[in-house]
Amino acid sequence: MNIGKSEYEKYLTSSVSQLSGNCLLLLPKENLPSRLPPSINGISEWPNIETNSTFHSILSIGNLASETDLPQFLTELQQYADQQTRLYFCERTKTPDGYSGSAKYDITGTLWEAGWSVIHCERFKIGKSKRSPSYAYGIARRKRYK
């Protein structure tokens, strides 16, 4: 699916609106595309967090895609997440057809391999060109192992 900039901004606003509880932002608060909802009762910005913190919500807008070692970073994030934590993301991604543009990772595949389950995902491109960047937008949580 190809979308325009205004539709992309709606995805970002939707992600922010779903945040709740104690929230970890992987981006500076001033870079958020919209206001934080009143359901948030605490905010921390990566990497300035206390060692024993657990978050209800984690938000990434382009931050996962820019990590140099995404699998390691996702493993590190798990120490701040419990089974109810939700990771909301909107990221540049590689696609199954092999076109990656400047994306380093298949975001959803890397999440899965690092111990996260993607519980909602939508993929889209911004623009109508064959070379338009691909994005993955969704929600993940830690895998539930028995």
C-alpha positions in Angstrom: 0.0 0.0 0.0 1.3 3.4 -0.9 0.4 6.4 1.3 1.2 10.1 1.4 2.8 12.1 4.2 -0.5 13.1 5.9 -1.4 9.4 6.2 2.0 8.6 7.6 1.5 11.3 10.2 -1.8 9.7 11.1 0.0 6.4 11.8 2.4 8.3 14.1 -0.4 10.1 15.9 -2.2 6.8 16.4 0.9 5.2 18.0 1.3 8.1 20.4 -2.4 8.0 21.3 -2.2 4.4 22.4 0.5 5.0 25.0 -0.4 4.5 28.7 1.1 4.1 32.1 4.8 4.4 32.6 6.2 5.1 29.2 9.7 4.8 27.6 10.3 7.0 24.6 13.2 5.9 22.3 13.1 9.4 20.9 13.2 12.9 22.5 9.8 14.0 23.8 10.1 17.2 21.7 10.2 15.1 18.5 6.8 13.5 19.1 4.3 14.3 16.3 1.5 14.9 18.7 0.7 15.5 22.4 1.0 12.6 24.9 -2.4 11.2 26.1 -3.5 11.7 29.7 -3.3 7.9 30.2 0.5 8.3 30.7 1.6 8.6 34.3 5.4 8.7 33.8 7.8 9.4 30.9 11.4 8.4 30.5 13.6 9.0 27.5 16.2 6.5 26.2 19.0 6.1 27.4 18.3 8.1 30.6 16.4 5.5 32.5 16.8 3.9 35.9 18.2 0.3 36.0 15.2 -1.4 37.6 12.5 0.4 35.6 9.6 -1.5 34.0 7.5 0.3 31.4 3.9 -0.3 30.2 4.5 1.3 26.8 7.6 1.8 24.7 7.5 4.0 21.6 9.9 3.9 18.7 9.5 6.1 15.6 12.5 5.3 13.4 14.8 4.5 16.3 14.8 0.8 15.9 15.7 1.1 12.2 18.7 3.3 13.0 20.2 1.0 15.6 23.6 -0.4 14.6 22.9 -3.7 16.4 19.2 -4.0 16.5 19.0 -7.6 17.8 21.2 -6.7 20.8 19.2 -3.5 21.4 15.9 -5.4 21.4 17.3 -8.0 23.8 18.4 -5.1 26.1 14.9 -3.5 25.9 13.4 -6.7 27.3 14.9 -6.0 30.7 12.6 -3.0 30.9 9.5 -4.9 29.7 7.1 -7.4 31.3 4.4 -9.5 29.7 2.0 -6.5 29.6 4.4 -4.1 28.0 3.6 -3.0 24.5 6.3 -1.8 22.0 4.7 0.6 19.5 6.8 1.1 16.4 6.8 2.8 13.0 10.1 2.0 11.2 11.8 1.8 7.8 12.1 -1.8 6.9 13.4 -4.3 4.4 10.8 -6.0 2.4 10.3 -9.7 1.4 10.9 -8.8 -2.3 14.5 -7.9 -1.4 14.2 -4.1 -1.9 15.5 -2.4 1.2 16.4 1.2 0.2 18.4 2.4 3.1 16.8 0.0 5.6 19.2 -2.3 7.4 16.7 -4.7 9.0 13.5 -6.5 8.4 12.0 -5.0 11.6 9.3 -7.6 12.2 11.6 -10.5 11.6 14.3 -9.0 13.9 11.7 -8.4 16.6 10.6 -12.1 16.4 14.2 -13.4 16.5 15.0 -11.2 19.5 12.1 -12.6 21.6 9.3 -10.2 20.8 5.9 -11.2 19.3 4.4 -8.8 16.8 0.7 -8.6 17.7 -0.3 -6.0 15.1 1.5 -5.0 11.9 0.8 -2.9 8.8 3.2 -2.3 6.0 3.2 0.6 3.6 5.3 2.8 1.3 5.5 6.5 1.4 5.1 7.7 -2.2 4.2 5.9 -5.4 7.7 5.2 -6.9 9.0 1.6 -7.1 11.9 2.8 -4.9 9.6 4.4 -2.3 10.8 3.6 1.3 9.0 0.7 3.0 7.7 1.0 6.6 6.3 -1.4 9.2 3.9 0.0 11.7 2.6 -2.0 14.7 2.7 -3.3 18.2 4.9 -6.0 19.8 5.2 -7.6 23.2 7.6 -10.0 24.8 7.1 -13.6 23.7 5.2 -15.7 26.2 7.3 -18.8 26.8 6.1 -21.8 28.8 
